[in-house]
Amino acid sequence: MATREPETGWHGENSDVNHLRGRAFEATCLAATAFGLVSVLILLLFVANDAFRPFSADAGWLATYAATVVVPLAALAVYYYRLDEPAGEVAYVTSGLPVVGLLLTGGFAVLFIELISVLGWFALLISLAVAAGLIVAHGRLRPKAALERLGVVFLAPVITVFGLPPIWFNSFVTDAAAALGLDFGLYYRVISLREAIMMLPFVPTDWVMLLLTLVLPIAGAAGWFVEQRRESRRDGLAVVGMTTAVAVLGPVAGPLLGIGTEVWLLLVTFAALPLGVYVEGVIRRGEGVRGLAFPVVAVLGVAAGAVATSALGFAGPNPWLDWGFLTSATSRTAADAGIYPSMVGSVMMIIVIVLTTFPVGVGAAIYLEEYAPSQGLMGKFVTLIEINIGNLAGVPSVVYGLLGLALFIRVLQWPQGSVIVAGLAVGLLILPIVIISAQEAIRSVPDSFRQASYGMGATRWQTIRQVVLPEALPGILTGTILALGRAIGETAPLLMIGAAASVRLAPNSFFDVASMMPRQIFSWSSELDPAFRHGVLAAGVITLLAVLLVMNATAIVIRNRYQRTG
């Protein structure tokens, strides 16, 4: 009887993986990954060196901060990596949360300085709250009037925010007066609740309005979150009470620290509140508490280094990236150039994207996953749509710029290079990514959750709203943040829609011509002065990368913290 020879191949014998070749493949993958990471690190170090110019400082200054900051933090990092990984995660989060909070603080500060006044914000929020109250009241008074509710949902915010259209109201009043034999001949208009609030002779101070419409709502949301996670109403109320108490100290603490009262409220809301909730949770759980030492050592090290260098007379570096660069407009001279108007343009573009692209993308994902038919002619059509959505995700960004140029500028006649055009064009670029990521997040929710909800008598929409979306929300947020990170760094669509190379004044409206950070950086790269191409350009790149890295890091934290485990 003949014996069968073992099958051999590149993978080994009898379909068993060859150990040596497997190790070689593993080593090759590791080497490729290491090469990519080292290359990116070298590039970042090169750019950071041009932006911060650390070697322009005295050697004593560098040695002092190395002894007070670099060495202690490096020692802590090694300790966390080798002996206490939970503490390392805590150190990473407690160091990153203040940075994210400062970015959000800066974004809202720019919003109130350039786009909307505090009074305008207060009036807008109150009007939207009244509109929401009208919608809820109609739903309770007439729960079965679905068609009426649709009209209320549309008209309530329009009337409270914008008022009644003057032409319609004029016609109504004119006809009514004619029926009564009267002739007014006046221009009638019903103003909105928002306009009425802004016309009041007496309004609260700015910090009171921010406290009522920004600090308290966010503190309430944080308190509700803590209450749900810990199943403790007392803890939720404690979060709201502590946040409110610290915020009320603004008129006293702000001037003592050299900052405005409004800035104090923003810092409390976006930096102190999330950091405080996280730190209290770490201490309460008792896991990774040693990680709290990392930001403390960093702050104390910086303070000690500042005192020591000042006492010893060591001169620090002369960086391109400083506070003046972040708060100044661009200039013909490299020493005076700044990125502030472009930062404002980028912030406003992000607002347009968030308000338009994300609702459409998530809504499309909900329909495709929960409502769209899977069989028949419509099923084939839906499959075709999904295939094209996947293809659109790989279309070059310049094509979306051409689409924005044709649709928004030539057809709709919107201003060339305006914020609204830039936001919609870049929003179209990331829309397929948002849809696909939201689909994957919704698809990951087990069907058993849906069946359990249906078994309890819930409708499809109730199941989606109360079961599916809460479970899929972390994945949706992760995908949208990553998509937003790509959007803020795109340049080709901005070039195609005619975004300004540089502007001296920040935009005050969504229809104003503006420059965004990628467009401004591209403009600096073509300057003849080497100081622009190296120093100013590097400072702009570091600013943009800081925003991108913080957004991506936020997405990673959300994914790791809330990702379902099989």
C-alpha positions, 0 to 999 in steps of 0.5 A: 500500500502506497503511502501518501507524501505530505503536501508541502508549500510555502506555508509548510507541510500538511497546511501547517504554518512553517515556524521559521517563515511565520516568524520571518513574516512577523518580523517583516510586519514589525519592521515595516510598522517600526519604519513607518512610526520612526519616519513619522516621528522624525518628520514631527521632530523636524517640524517641531524643531522649526516651530519651537526652536528649542536650541535657541535657548541657553544650555542652562535653560534646557538642562533645567527643564530636562531635570524638572520636567523631562526626567521625572515624566520619563521615569513615571512613564517607564514605571507605568509601562512596566509595572502599572498599566491602569495607572498609565491609562489614567495618566494619559487621560488626565493629561489629555482632558485639559488639552481637549478642554482648552481647545473647546474653550478656545473654540467657544471663545472664538465663537462668542468673539467673532460669530455671535454675541453672548446676548445673541447666544442667550436669546437663541438658546431660550428660543430653541428651548421654548420651541422644544417645549411647544413640541413636547406639549403638543405631543402630550396634548395630541399624541395621535396627531402625527401630521400636526406634530410634523408641522409643529416640529417645523414651524415652532423653531422657525417662528421662535427663532426667525418670526413670521415672514413679513410678506405672508403676514402683510397679506394676512393683515391686509385681507383681514383689514379689507374685510372689516373695511379698514386700510392700514397701509403699514408694513407689519411683521411679527418678530421672533422670540429671539429678536424680542429678547435681544430688544429687551431694555434690561438683560442679565450680564454676560456671565449670568447668561452664559451660566444659565445657557451653557454651564448649567445645561452641560453640568446637568447633562454631566450630572445625569450621566453620573447618576445613570452610571453610578445609579446614585442621584446624590452623586449626580446632584453633587456634580451639578452643585460643585460645578455651579459653585465653582462657576459662580466664583468667576467674578472673583476668581477670574480677575485674580487670575488675569482672565475674563469672567466669561473665559472662567466659565468656559474653562470650568465647563469644558476643562474643569468639569470633565477632569473633575468627574474623571478624577473623582471616579478614579479615586472612588474606584481605587484603580490606577490612582498612581496615574494622577501623579503624572499631570501633578508632576508635570505642572510642578516641574514646569513651575519649578523650571520657570522659577529656577530659570528666572532666578539663574537668568537663563534665556528661553527659546524664541519660538515661531509658535507662541501666543502672538502667532495664535492671536494675530493675523497673517502679515507680509513679514514672517515675524508678525504672521499669525494664524488667528483668522484661519483658525476662526474660519476652520472653527466655523467650517467645522460648525457647518459640517457638524450641523449638516453632514453628521445628521444626514449621515447618521440618518442615512445609516439608520435608514439603510440598516433599520428600514431599507428593504433587503429583497425585491427590486427595492432591495437591489436598489438599496444594495446599489446605493450602499456599493456607491457609498463605498465607492464615494469614500474613495473618490479624490478630494479634488472631485468634491471641490469641483462638485462644490464649485458647480453646485454651491457657487455656480448654481446656488450663486453663493459667495465664492470662498465663503465659509458655508461653501467650504463647509458643505463641500468638505462635508460632502467629502466625509459624508460617505465615511460618516455613513459607513462608520455609523452603519458599522456601529448600528450593525454591531448591536446584537439582534437579540436587543431588538427582539427583546424590545419588540417583545416588550411591545415597543415600536420600531422607532422606539427600539431604534431610539431607546435601544439601538442608538444608545448602544451604537453611539460610541461607535458613531461618535468615534467614526464621526470624530475621525471623519471630522479630523480628516475634514479639518485637514483637507486642502484640495476642496478649499482650493477648488471653491476659491477659499482665500489664501490669507485674510486679515480679518476673521469672518463674522458670518457663514457667508463671509470669505474666509481662509482655513488653516490648511489653505493658509499653510499652503499659501505660506509654503509658496512664499519666497522668504525662507522664514515663511517656508520653515518657521511660520509654516512649521508653526502652522503645521504644528497647530493643525496637527495638535488639533488633529491629534487631540481629536483622534485621541478623543476618538480612540479613548471613546472607542477603548472605553465603550467598545463592546467586548464579545 
